[in-house]
């Protein structure tokens, strides 16, 4: 069973997630654990370090979609900012937004510890 308070502390809006998954906690939990195995963030970070902005866009856009579906509100917002920066070629804003994204991503990843 999902610990609603733990999810909320990690930045996941449980009520919104349940709406998106038709109140089916089992399916939500299945996708939540799939998130732990995805490589979108690490792929995006690696591409960012290599200044491969197309690679960043591809990986972080995928992370944006996955996190949005799971109601990971802050990861979604930070991912959106990174995607917008690249689309608008505002590369000077990327360091701050990538740092924000990493912070929020790590916050969400805390739910997978001790489970």
C-alpha positions in Angstrom: 0.0 0.0 0.0 1.2 3.5 -0.8 2.1 5.8 2.1 0.2 9.0 1.1 2.2 11.2 3.6 5.5 9.9 2.3 4.5 10.7 -1.3 3.3 14.2 -0.3 6.6 14.8 1.5 8.4 13.8 -1.8 6.4 16.3 -3.8 3.8 13.9 -5.2 0.2 15.1 -5.1 -1.5 11.9 -4.2 -5.0 13.1 -4.8 -4.2 14.3 -8.3 -2.4 11.1 -9.0 -5.4 9.0 -7.9 -7.6 11.1 -10.2 -5.3 10.4 -13.1 -5.2 6.7 -12.4 -9.0 6.4 -11.8 -8.5 5.8 -8.1 -6.6 2.6 -8.9 -3.8 2.6 -6.4 -2.4 -0.7 -7.7 -1.8 0.7 -11.2 -0.5 4.0 -9.8 2.0 2.1 -7.6 3.1 0.0 -10.7 3.9 3.2 -12.6 5.5 4.8 -9.6 8.0 1.9 -9.4 8.6 2.1 -13.1 9.7 5.7 -12.6 12.5 4.5 -10.3 13.9 2.5 -13.2 13.7 5.2 -15.9 16.9 6.9 -17.1 15.4 10.2 -18.3 17.0 12.3 -15.6 20.5 10.8 -15.8 20.4 10.8 -19.6 19.4 14.5 -19.6 22.1 15.4 -17.0 24.7 13.6 -19.1 23.6 15.4 -22.2 23.6 18.7 -20.4 27.2 18.2 -19.2 28.1 17.5 -22.8 26.2 20.6 -24.0 24.0 18.3 -26.2 20.9 20.4 -25.9 18.9 18.2 -28.3 19.7 15.3 -26.0 18.7 17.3 -23.0 15.4 18.2 -24.6 14.6 14.6 -25.6 15.4 13.2 -22.1 13.9 15.9 -20.0 10.8 16.2 -22.1 10.2 12.5 -21.5 10.8 13.1 -17.8 8.3 15.9 -17.8 5.6 13.7 -19.2 6.3 10.8 -16.8 6.5 13.1 -13.8 3.4 14.9 -14.8 1.4 11.7 -15.1 2.5 10.7 -11.6 1.7 14.1 -10.2 5.3 14.8 -9.3 4.5 18.5 -9.3 7.9 20.0 -8.6 9.7 17.6 -11.0 7.2 18.5 -13.6 7.6 22.2 -13.1 11.4 22.0 -13.1 11.4 19.8 -16.2 9.0 22.3 -17.9 11.4 25.1 -17.2 14.4 23.2 -18.7 12.4 22.3 -21.8 11.2 25.9 -22.2 14.8 27.2 -21.8 16.0 24.9 -24.6 13.1 25.6 -26.9 13.7 29.4 -26.4 17.5 29.0 -26.6 17.8 30.5 -23.2 20.9 28.5 -22.3 22.0 31.0 -19.7 19.0 29.9 -17.5 19.8 26.2 -17.8 22.2 25.9 -14.9 19.7 27.2 -12.4 16.9 25.1 -13.7 18.9 21.9 -14.0 20.0 22.4 -10.4 16.3 22.9 -9.4 15.4 19.8 -11.4 18.1 17.7 -9.8 17.0 18.8 -6.3 13.4 17.9 -6.9 14.3 14.7 -8.7 16.4 13.6 -5.7 13.6 14.6 -3.4 11.2 12.2 -5.3 13.8 9.4 -5.4 13.8 9.4 -1.5 10.5 7.5 -1.6 12.3 4.5 -3.1 14.8 4.3 -0.2 13.9 1.9 2.6 11.2 0.2 0.5 
